[in-house]
Amino acid sequence: MARKELPTTFSLGVCYYPEQWPRDRWEIYATRMRELGLSFVRIGEFAWSRIEPAPEQWNWQWLDEAIGTLEAQELAVILGTPTAAPPPWLTVQHPEILPVDPDGRTRAAGSRKHYDHCSPVYREHARRIAQSMTERYGQHDAVIGWQIDNKWGESDSTRSYGPASREAFRSWLANRYGSLSPLNEAWGGAFWGQEYTDWSEIVPPNLTMNEPNPSHVLDFYRFCSDAIAEFQAIQVEEIRQHSPDRFITHNYMGHFGEFDLYRNAEAIDLVSWDSYPTGQIDKDLLPQLDVDYWARTGHPDLTSLNHDLMRGLKPNTPMLVMEQQAGQINWSDYNCLPADGAVGLWTVQAWAHGCAGVSYFRWRASLTGQEIMHSGLLRHDESWDRGGVEVANLELGGAELEPVQASVVLLHDYESLWISDAQPHAHGWSYWKQFTLFYSVLRRLGIDVDIRHADADLSGYRVIVAPALQIVDADRAERLTGAALGVSFVAGPRTGFRQPTGQAQPDGQPGPLRALLGYSLLNVDALRPEMTIQVDDEEVMIWAESYDPIDSDVMFTYDDGPLAGQAAVVRKDRAFSIGAFSPILIGRVLAHVLTEAGIPVEPLDEGLRVSRRGDRTIWMNFNPDDRRLPDGRQMGPVSFLID
């Protein structure tokens, strides 16, 4: 990775914590990193207590030397601002920076992320530490970029319900609505007597006797998302001033929806994220997932979805995996040892889905602290662990960063996620589960997929899929109707059910998309976990909705239950609407749509996936046994082929 520039070829790196290791190991570690084929190192993101052990008492010598040992081996440095870990002296002096959880409890220091993004005191200290670090290292030859903080929202830190956030929320609402009359209208305050007469009456939506007002919840979630962006902007400003020719990034988390990543990513230069495949399988993201089968590789679609989502936050800009699982993790309910070959396969998967580099977590397994049980490239005794051996044998560094060219796009929207999950209406349903199902079906059909915000430029795509776009207003409907001209459009259940206020559409689902989709919603059936109904002999679970085909043709109807005989799937011209949560039915409809659009469909065995980057085709087998490719070639277990 070239200094002062965004990556131009695929690079390998590592997360490293020199402050946790004896000084006499630093040169040895740097040499071994270079011999392993690594080219960059991330450091510093938790080192505030070592940098500033007491207020305004700076200790730079150790960090100077740590960066120097890496530079001596021609290793580039991504330096983290350490605001994810406020030092003990700061929380003792200013306990008001601590966050308050939904149960009204002030959270304690002693781990990380223990701060309220809205605290004016903490914002000033965040600015001060970012300024001090960038003044010292902003023009250092080894430093190529900056990571701000660490994992926005991690450890339930997205939303605080304490005094700082409460006051900031009131100001945010006043700025959004101007006066209480439009707020009361947007929130439907007449329901349950929630009409406000003074801003001081409004508090965060927690500790309510019954479920809180969903419109109130939606605005609070918007506010908290904006608060993270504002907190980030304070540090961005300092870095731009003192280190203007280095890139800025942040390491997002996979399948994390508590803040708007699209807005957050606007202020940074490149997106990065933390990939832990085996930690995703217990999150109930795919229906009927055999978690034991995928315990050693993770399900391929759960990882690749996040690669594609992150790539879509800043299209045509390089992205990184800042933390790549390199062995056994420590934080899941179950922490199985990954399969032989998994680390190499995950690395190739990242490149295949558009990544410009992968940084393994971590260099050496920790001897102290909460991550003692988390593996690294080195074991506790400094011998190479399984992941380190696989990286040593991986010949991918320097690969070209050609574009991923997809003809199919999935539309994604965090506000739809927030309001959908605030009122799921069916146990076991979630926005992510529905979105991931559509994505996984497409990947199993051999399709490369882009993921874009619902209001993005959609020109150039041949198929547009909106799996879970619940919020639609007239402007969004107009954009989508225009984008759908001459291409195929597929809408999933609940599409267009709500207005941006969170209220239901006054004319019912799909609201302003009715002219495009040609139906009106009749009924919904939120099924118990043990219940299923049928559509053309295909099983429907969790959710079913039926349509009045006012200006569309019926493709499938429900076979049984209270919706029997009513439309489950309709089409108007090239616009298709699917009302049933059914993996096989969704697959049948999408295969039909793709074929009709002239996109080749190549159904693959479960766990066998294909991606295309530039003129390269990458086959990946995540199964613990052999699989045969469509052309007859045999692939071994947990392996890849690059054509």
C-alpha positions in Angstrom: 0.0 0.0 0.0 1.6 3.3 -1.1 2.0 6.0 1.5 -0.4 9.0 1.4 -2.5 7.3 -1.2 -5.6 5.1 -1.3 -4.7 1.4 -2.0 -4.1 0.5 -5.6 -3.4 -3.2 -5.3 -4.6 -5.8 -2.8 -2.7 -5.5 0.5 -2.4 -7.5 3.7 -2.0 -6.1 7.1 -2.5 -6.8 10.8 -3.9 -5.2 14.0 -1.2 -4.7 16.5 -0.9 -3.4 20.0 2.7 -2.6 20.8 1.8 -1.0 24.2 0.7 -4.5 25.3 4.1 -6.1 24.6 7.7 -5.7 26.0 9.8 -3.2 24.2 12.4 -5.8 23.3 9.9 -7.7 21.1 8.9 -4.8 18.8 11.7 -5.1 16.2 11.3 -8.8 16.2 7.6 -8.5 15.5 8.0 -5.9 12.8 10.6 -8.2 11.0 8.2 -11.2 11.2 5.3 -9.1 9.9 7.4 -8.1 6.8 8.6 -11.7 6.3 5.0 -12.8 6.4 4.2 -10.5 3.5 2.2 -7.9 5.3 2.4 -4.3 4.2 0.4 -2.2 6.7 -0.3 -2.2 10.4 -3.2 -0.7 12.4 -2.2 0.6 15.9 -3.2 3.0 18.6 -7.0 2.8 18.8 -7.1 1.9 22.5 -3.9 3.6 23.7 -5.2 6.8 25.3 -4.2 5.9 28.8 -0.6 5.2 27.6 -0.5 8.4 25.4 -1.9 10.6 28.1 -1.6 8.9 31.5 -2.8 12.1 33.3 -4.4 15.3 32.1 -2.1 17.1 29.7 0.8 14.8 30.6 1.9 13.4 27.2 3.9 10.3 26.7 4.8 10.1 23.1 8.2 8.3 23.2 6.8 4.8 23.2 4.5 5.5 20.2 7.4 7.3 18.4 9.5 4.1 18.8 6.6 1.8 17.9 6.0 3.6 14.7 9.7 3.7 14.0 10.2 0.0 14.3 7.4 -0.6 11.8 8.8 2.1 9.4 12.2 0.4 9.6 10.6 -2.7 8.0 8.8 -0.6 5.4 5.4 -1.3 7.0 2.8 1.5 6.6 0.8 2.6 9.6 -2.9 3.3 10.0 -3.1 5.2 13.2 -6.3 5.0 15.3 -7.7 7.9 17.4 -8.2 6.3 20.9 -11.6 7.8 21.7 -13.2 4.3 22.0 -11.4 3.9 25.4 -11.6 7.0 27.6 -8.8 6.7 30.3 -9.8 6.2 33.9 -8.8 9.7 35.0 -11.2 11.2 32.5 -14.3 9.3 33.8 -13.3 10.0 37.4 -13.0 13.7 36.7 -16.1 13.8 34.5 -18.6 11.0 35.3 -21.2 12.9 33.3 -19.6 11.5 30.1 -20.8 8.0 30.9 -23.8 6.7 28.9 -27.2 5.7 30.3 -28.7 2.5 29.1 -32.4 1.9 28.1 -33.1 0.7 31.7 -32.0 4.1 33.1 -28.7 2.8 34.5 -25.5 4.8 34.2 -22.9 2.5 32.6 -19.5 2.1 34.3 -16.0 2.4 33.0 -13.8 -0.6 33.0 -14.0 -1.9 29.4 -14.5 0.4 26.3 -17.1 2.6 24.5 -18.2 4.1 27.9 -19.2 7.5 26.7 -22.3 9.4 25.5 -21.7 10.8 22.0 -23.6 14.0 22.9 -21.5 14.8 26.0 -20.0 18.3 25.4 -17.2 17.4 27.8 -16.3 14.3 26.0 -16.6 15.9 22.6 -14.0 18.5 23.7 -11.7 15.8 25.0 -12.1 13.8 21.7 -11.2 16.9 19.8 -8.2 17.5 22.0 -6.7 14.0 21.7 -7.3 14.0 17.9 -5.6 17.3 17.6 -2.6 16.2 19.7 -2.1 13.0 17.8 -2.5 14.5 14.3 -0.2 17.5 15.2 2.5 15.0 16.1 2.0 12.2 13.5 -0.1 13.9 10.8 2.9 14.2 8.5 4.9 11.2 9.6 6.2 9.3 6.6 5.0 5.9 7.9 1.4 7.1 8.6 -0.8 6.5 5.5 -4.2 6.9 7.1 -6.3 7.4 10.2 -9.0 5.2 11.8 -11.4 7.3 13.9 -12.5 5.6 17.2 -13.5 1.9 16.9 -16.7 0.2 15.9 -19.4 2.9 16.2 -22.2 1.4 18.3 -20.3 -1.5 19.7 -21.3 -2.7 23.2 -24.7 -1.1 22.9 -23.2 2.4 22.7 -25.2 3.9 19.9 -28.0 5.3 22.0 -27.7 6.9 25.4 -30.7 7.9 27.4 -29.0 10.2 29.9 -29.1 14.0 30.4 -26.6 14.9 27.6 -28.6 13.0 25.0 -31.9 14.1 26.4 -31.0 17.8 26.0 -29.4 17.3 22.6 -32.5 15.3 21.4 -34.8 18.2 22.3 -32.5 20.6 20.3 -32.5 18.2 17.4 -36.3 18.0 17.4 -36.6 21.8 17.6 -34.3 22.1 14.6 -36.2 19.5 12.6 -39.7 20.6 13.3 -39.4 24.3 14.2 -42.4 24.1 16.6 -44.4 21.6 18.5 -47.4 21.6 16.2 -45.8 19.8 13.3 -44.0 17.4 15.7 -47.3 16.5 17.3 -48.8 15.9 13.9 -45.8 13.8 12.7 -45.9 11.7 15.9 -49.7 11.3 15.9 -49.8 12.8 19.4 -53.6 12.5 19.6 -53.1 8.8 20.2 -52.8 8.0 23.9 -52.8 11.7 24.8 -49.2 12.4 23.7 -49.5 16.0 22.5 -46.7 18.1 23.8 -47.0 21.8 24.8 -43.3 22.4 25.8 -40.0 21.0 24.5 -39.0 20.1 28.1 -41.8 17.6 28.2 -40.1 15.4 25.6 -37.8 12.6 26.9 -36.0 9.7 25.1 -38.4 6.8 24.4 -37.4 4.4 27.2 -38.9 3.2 30.5 -42.4 3.7 29.1 -45.2 1.6 30.7 -46.2 0.2 27.3 -44.4 0.1 23.9 -43.3 3.7 23.1 -44.7 5.7 20.2 -43.0 4.3 17.0 -42.7 7.7 15.5 -41.0 9.0 18.6 -38.6 6.0 18.5 -37.9 6.6 14.8 -36.9 10.2 15.4 -34.8 9.2 18.4 -32.9 6.7 16.3 -32.4 9.3 13.6 -31.1 11.7 16.3 -28.6 9.1 17.7 -27.4 8.3 14.2 -26.8 12.0 13.6 -25.0 12.3 17.0 -22.4 9.7 16.0 -21.8 11.6 12.7 -21.4 14.8 14.6 -19.0 13.2 17.1 -17.0 11.8 14.1 -16.9 15.1 12.4 -15.1 16.7 15.3 -12.2 14.3 14.7 -12.4 14.5 11.0 -11.9 18.3 11.2 -8.7 17.9 13.2 -7.3 15.3 10.9 -8.1 17.3 7.8 -6.3 20.3 9.3 -3.1 18.5 10.4 -3.0 15.5 8.1 -4.7 16.5 4.9 -3.0 14.1 2.6 -3.8 10.9 4.6 -7.0 9.0 4.2 -9.6 8.7 7.0 -11.6 5.6 7.7 -13.7 3.9 10.3 -14.2 0.2 10.9 -17.9 -0.6 10.8 -19.5 -3.8 12.0 -21.4 -6.4 10.0 -25.2 -6.6 10.0 -25.2 -3.6 12.3 -28.1 -1.2 11.8 -28.3 1.2 14.7 -27.0 4.2 12.8 -27.1 5.3 9.2 -23.8 4.1 7.7 -24.5 6.0 4.4 -24.6 9.3 6.1 -21.7 8.4 8.4 -19.5 7.4 5.5 -19.9 10.7 3.7 -17.2 12.3 5.8 -14.5 9.7 5.5 -12.3 8.7 2.5 -12.7 5.0 2.5 -14.9 2.5 4.3 -13.6 -0.4 6.3 -15.3 -3.0 8.4 -14.6 -5.9 10.8 -15.3 -9.4 9.4 -15.9 -12.3 11.8 -17.7 -15.0 9.9 -18.1 -17.6 12.6 -19.6 -14.9 14.9 -22.5 -14.2 12.5 -24.2 -17.6 12.4 -26.1 -17.3 15.8 -27.8 -14.0 14.9 -30.9 -15.6 13.3 -30.2 -13.9 9.9 -31.3 -16.7 7.6 -34.3 -18.9 8.0 -33.7 -22.5 9.0 -29.9 -22.0 9.1 -28.0 -25.1 10.2 -25.6 -23.3 12.6 -23.6 -26.5 13.4 -22.9 -27.1 9.7 -21.6 -23.5 9.3 -19.8 -23.3 12.6 -16.3 -23.5 11.2 -16.6 -21.3 8.1 -19.6 -19.1 8.7 -22.3 -19.0 6.1 -20.8 -17.4 2.9 -23.7 -15.1 2.3 -23.7 -13.5 5.7 -20.1 -12.4 5.1 -20.4 -11.4 1.5 -23.5 -9.4 2.1 -21.5 -7.1 4.4 -18.7 -6.9 1.8 -21.2 -5.7 -0.8 -23.0 -3.4 1.6 -19.8 -1.7 2.7 -18.6 -1.4 -0.9 -21.9 0.4 -1.7 -21.4 3.0 1.0 -18.9 4.8 -1.2 -19.0 3.3 -4.7 -15.9 3.4 -6.8 -13.7 3.9 -3.7 -11.4 1.3 -2.2 -12.5 -0.4 1.0 -10.7 -2.5 3.6 -11.5 -5.2 6.0 -9.8 -3.6 9.1 -10.3 -6.7 11.3 -10.4 -10.1 9.6 -10.9 -13.1 11.8 -7.7 -15.1 11.7 -8.7 -18.0 14.0 -10.9 -18.7 17.0 -12.9 -15.7 18.4 -13.8 -15.1 22.0 -17.0 -13.1 22.1 -19.7 -15.4 20.6 -21.9 -17.8 22.5 -19.9 -20.6 20.9 -16.4 -20.2 19.6 -15.5 -23.1 17.4 -12.1 -23.4 15.8 -12.3 -22.5 12.1 -11.8 -25.1 9.4 -8.5 -25.6 7.8 -8.3 -23.2 4.9 -11.0 -20.8 6.2 -8.7 -17.8 6.8 -7.4 -18.0 3.3 -10.9 -18.5 1.9 -12.2 -15.5 3.8 -9.4 -13.4 2.5 -10.1 -14.4 -1.1 -13.8 -13.8 -0.5 -13.0 -10.2 0.6 -11.0 -9.6 -2.5 -13.7 -11.2 -4.7 -16.3 -8.8 -3.3 -14.3 -5.6 -3.9 -12.0 -5.2 -0.9 -8.7 -3.5 -1.5 -7.0 -5.1 1.6 -7.4 -7.2 4.6 -6.0 -6.6 8.1 -6.0 -9.7 10.3 -7.0 -9.5 14.0 -4.7 -9.8 15.8 -0.9 -10.1 15.7 -0.3 -12.1 18.8 -2.9 -13.6 21.1 -3.2 -11.4 24.2 -1.8 -12.5 27.6 -4.0 -10.1 29.5 -7.4 -8.5 29.4 -10.8 -9.5 28.0 -9.4 -10.9 24.7 -7.1 -13.6 26.2 -9.2 -16.3 24.5 -9.1 -14.6 21.1 -6.6 -16.0 18.7 -4.1 -14.1 16.6 -1.7 -14.8 13.8 0.7 -15.8 16.6 -0.2 -18.0 19.6 0.4 -16.8 23.1 3.9 -18.4 23.0 4.7 -16.6 19.7 4.6 -19.7 17.5 2.6 -19.3 14.3 -1.1 -20.2 14.8 -3.2 -21.8 12.0 -4.2 -18.4 10.6 -0.6 -17.2 10.4 0.4 -20.4 8.5 -2.5 -19.8 6.0 -1.5 -16.2 5.4 2.1 -17.2 4.8 0.9 -19.6 2.0 -1.6 -17.1 0.5 -0.5 -15.6 -2.8 -2.9 -12.8 -3.2 -1.0 -9.6 -2.1 -0.6 -7.3 -5.1 -3.7 -8.5 -6.9 -5.3 -5.9 -9.1 -8.3 -3.9 -7.8 -10.6 -4.3 -10.7 -14.3 -3.3 -10.3 -17.1 -5.6 -9.4 -19.6 -5.4 -12.2 -23.2 -6.3 -11.1 -26.4 -6.1 -13.1 -28.5 -6.6 -10.0 -28.9 -4.1 -7.2 -30.6 -4.5 -3.8 -32.0 -1.3 -2.2 -31.2 -0.7 1.4 -32.4 1.9 3.9 -31.6 2.2 7.6 -34.7 4.2 8.5 -36.8 1.4 7.1 -34.8 -0.9 9.2 -35.4 1.1 12.4 -39.1 1.4 12.0 -39.6 -2.1 10.8 -37.8 -3.6 13.8 -39.5 -1.3 16.2 -42.8 -3.0 15.2 -41.9 -6.4 13.7 -45.4 -7.8 14.3 -44.1 -11.4 14.0 -41.7 -13.1 16.4 -38.6 -14.2 14.4 -39.0 -11.5 11.7 -36.5 -8.7 11.3 -35.5 -6.3 8.5 -32.1 -8.0 8.3 -33.6 -11.4 8.1 -35.8 -10.5 5.1 -33.1 -8.5 3.4 -30.5 -11.3 3.8 -33.0 -13.8 2.5 -33.4 -12.0 -0.8 -29.6 -11.5 -1.0 -28.8 -15.1 -0.3 -31.3 -16.3 -2.9 -29.6 -14.2 -5.5 -26.1 -15.4 -4.6 -27.3 -19.0 -4.7 -28.4 -18.3 -8.3 -24.9 -17.3 -9.1 -25.6 -13.6 -9.3 -23.2 -10.7 -8.4 -25.0 -8.1 -6.4 -24.6 -4.5 -5.6 -26.2 -3.0 -2.5 -27.2 0.7 -2.7 -29.2 3.2 -0.7 -32.8 3.4 -1.8 -32.2 7.0 -3.1 -29.0 6.3 -5.0 -28.5 6.6 -8.7 -29.7 3.3 -10.1 -28.9 3.8 -13.7 -27.1 0.9 -15.4 -28.8 -1.9 -13.5 -31.0 -4.4 -15.2 -32.8 -5.7 -12.1 -33.7 -3.6 -9.1 -34.7 -5.5 -5.9 -36.3 -3.7 -2.9 -36.5 -6.5 -0.3 -37.6 -4.5 2.7 -38.2 -0.9 1.8 -40.9 0.0 4.3 -40.6 3.9 4.2 -41.6 5.5 0.9 -42.8 9.0 0.2 -43.8 10.7 -3.0 -40.2 11.8 -3.9 -38.8 8.3 -3.3 -41.6 6.8 -5.3 -41.0 9.1 -8.2 -37.3 8.3 -8.2 -37.9 4.5 -8.1 -40.6 4.7 -10.7 -38.2 6.5 -13.0 -35.4 4.1 -12.3 -37.7 1.1 -13.1 -38.3 2.3 -16.6 -37.1 -0.3 -19.0 -35.7 -2.6 -16.3 -37.2 -5.2 -13.9 -38.2 -4.2 -10.4 -38.9 -6.6 -7.5 -40.5 -5.5 -4.2 -40.7 -7.6 -1.1 -43.2 -7.8 1.7 -44.2 -4.5 3.5 -42.9 -2.3 0.7 -44.2 1.2 1.0 -46.2 0.5 4.2 -45.1 3.7 6.0 -44.6 7.3 5.5 -41.3 9.0 6.7 -43.0 10.0 9.9 -43.4 6.3 10.7 -47.1 6.5 10.3 -48.9 4.1 7.9 -49.8 5.3 4.4 -53.3 6.9 4.5 -54.3 5.0 1.4 -52.6 1.8 2.5 -49.6 -0.2 1.3 -47.8 0.4 -1.1 -48.8 4.1 -0.9 -47.2 6.2 -3.6 -45.7 3.1 -5.3 -49.2 1.9 -6.3 -48.9 3.2 -9.8 -45.6 1.2 -10.3 -46.7 -2.0 -8.5 -50.4 -2.1 -9.3 -51.8 -3.6 -6.1 -53.4 -2.7 -2.8 -52.7 -4.6 0.4 -55.6 -6.8 1.6 -54.4 -8.7 4.7 -51.3 -9.8 6.6 -50.8 -13.1 8.4 -48.0 -13.0 11.1 -47.4 -16.7 11.7 -46.3 -18.5 14.8 -42.9 -20.2 14.7 -44.5 -23.7 14.2 -47.0 -22.5 11.6 -46.6 -22.6 7.8 -49.0 -22.0 4.9 -48.5 -22.9 1.2 -48.1 -21.1 -2.1 -48.1 -23.4 -5.1 -46.9 -26.2 -2.7 -44.0 -24.0 -1.4 -43.7 -23.4 2.3 -44.4 -19.9 3.7 -43.2 -19.1 7.2 -43.1 -16.0 9.5 -45.0 -13.6 7.3 -47.6 -13.6 4.5 -49.5 -10.7 2.9 -52.1 -10.8 0.2 -52.9 -8.3 -2.6 -55.8 -6.9 -4.4 -54.4 -6.9 -8.0 -56.1 -3.7 -9.0 -53.8 -3.1 -12.0 -51.6 -6.2 -12.1 -51.6 -9.9 -12.9 -51.6 -12.6 -10.3 -48.6 -15.0 -10.5 -49.2 -17.1 -7.4 -52.0 -17.4 -4.8 -52.1 -18.8 -1.3 -53.2 -22.5 -1.2 -54.5 -22.6 2.4 -55.2 -20.6 5.6 -57.2 -17.4 5.8 -55.5 -16.0 2.7 -56.4 -19.0 0.5 -57.2 -17.9 -3.0 -55.7 -14.4 -2.5 -52.7 -13.2 -4.5 -49.3 -13.8 -2.9 -47.2 -12.6 -5.9 -48.3 -10.1 -8.6 -46.7 -8.4 -11.5 -47.5 -5.2 -13.4 -45.4 -5.1 -16.6 -41.9 -5.7 -15.3 -42.6 -4.8 -11.7 -43.1 -7.8 -9.4 -44.3 -7.9 -5.8 -43.7 -10.8 -3.4 -45.8 -11.0 -0.3 -44.7 -14.3 1.2 -41.6 -15.0 3.3 -40.6 -18.2 1.5 -37.1 -19.0 0.4 -38.1 -21.3 -2.5 -40.9 -19.1 -3.8 -38.7 -16.1 -3.7 -36.0 -18.1 -5.6 -38.5 -19.1 -8.2 -39.7 -15.6 -8.8 -36.2 -14.1 -8.9 -35.0 -16.8 -11.3 -37.9 -15.9 -13.6 -37.2 -12.2 -13.4 -33.5 -12.7 -14.1 -34.1 -15.0 -17.0 -36.6 -12.6 -18.5 -34.1 -9.7 -18.1 -31.5 -11.7 -20.0 -29.2 -12.4 -17.0 -27.9 -16.0 -16.9 -29.0 -18.0 -13.9 -26.7 -20.7 -12.6 -28.2 -22.4 -9.5 -25.4 -23.5 -7.1 -25.0 -26.1 -4.4 -25.5 -24.6 -0.9 -22.1 -23.3 0.2 -20.7 -23.0 -3.3 -20.5 -19.5 -4.5 -19.1 -17.6 -7.5 -18.0 -13.9 -7.8 -16.6 -11.9 -10.7 -14.1 -9.1 -10.3 -12.9 -7.5 -13.5 -12.1 -10.4 -15.9 -11.5 -12.9 -13.0 -14.0 -15.5 -11.9 -13.6 -16.7 -8.3 -15.2 -20.0 -7.2 -15.5 -20.5 -3.4 -16.5 -23.7 -1.6 -17.4 -23.2 2.0 -18.5 -26.8 2.5 -16.6 -29.3 4.6 -16.6 -31.7 1.6 -15.9 -31.7 -2.1 -18.2 -29.9 -4.6 -18.5 -30.1 -8.4 -18.6 -26.9 -10.4 -21.0 -26.5 -13.3 -18.2 -27.1 -15.8 -17.4 -30.5 -14.1 -14.3 -29.5 -12.2 -14.0 -30.7 -8.6 -13.3 -28.4 -5.7 -12.0 -29.6 -2.4 -13.5 -28.6 0.9 -13.1 -25.0 2.2 -11.2 -23.9 -0.9 -11.2 -21.5 -3.8 -10.3 -21.4 -7.5 -9.5 -18.2 -9.5 -10.0 -18.3 -13.3 
